[in-house]
Amino acid sequence: MARFVVEWVFGTNRDERLAVRPAHREWAAEQAKQGVLLAGGPWANDTGAQVVLEAADRDELAKILDSDPYASADVIAETRIREWTVVTGAWVTG
């Protein structure tokens, strides 16, 4: 499995995003329950968010991200994805 850091930049349609946010957070909770979402949350200034997800590859990651209600609501202006090799920290075992 690969780990990916995904950064979202929110669009200007804040009211629409806030209306969809409960569904987005349910999606996030389900992804966390499945072990896919390792960490995530909005920036303190509410201009975007960052999540760390685990997926087999970029194709699987794309399917996961497409299932997020934020994706279908079109409230994300930009998505930046980087595959991340974790070498130290609490997530590293052994």
N, C-alpha and C positions, 0 to 999 in steps of 0.2 A: 504494500500500500504506500501511496505517496501522500505527502502533506502539502497543502496549498494554502497560501495566504491570499485572501480575496479582499480587496478594498473597494468599497462602493462610494461614489460621490452622488449624493442625493440631488434630484432635480428640483426645480423651483416650485413644483406643485405640492407644497407642504401639506395642505389640508387633505388632499387625496391620499398622500402617504400615511398620514395619521389615521385616516379612516381604514386603511388596509393593515395597519400595524398589528392589531390583535391577531389577525390570520397569519401574518408573517411570524409573529412570536410563537404561535402554535406550531408552525412549520419548523421553526428553529428548535423548539423543545423536542419535537419528534426526531429531528436529525441528531440532537444530542443523545436522546434515549437510544438511538441505533448505533451510537459511537462514531457517527460521521462528523458532527460538529464538535470540535474540541474546545473552542472558545470563540466568543464573539460579543459585539456590542457597538453602540454608536459612539462617535467622537463626542467629547464633552460639549462642543459647540453645535452639535446636531447638524453638521454639514455632510456627514457621511458615516460610514461604519467599516469595521474590519472583522472578518471571521477567519478562523483557521479550520479547514476541513480536511478529512482524510478520504481519499478515493483511489481506486485502482489506477486511473489515468485521467487525462484531460477530457476524454469523451464522457466518462462517467461523471466527472465533476460538472460538465456542462449540463447533463441531465438533471443532476441534483439542483443546480442553480436555477434551471428553467422551471423546476417544480415550486419554487418560492413564489408566494402570492405577489411579492414586490415585482417580480419579473413580468407577470401578466398585467399588472396595474401600470407598468411603464413609469415607475417613479424613480428609477435609477438612471442618472445621466451618464455615468461612466463606471466601468468595471475594470479593475486592474487585477491580474492574476499572476502570481509567481509561485512556482514550485519551490518548496523550502526543504532543505536538508537540515534536520535538527541534529546537532552533535552534542549539546550539553543542556542541562536543566532537568527539571522534575519530570518531564515527559520521556526522558531517556532512561531506559531500564538497563540494568546490568552494569 
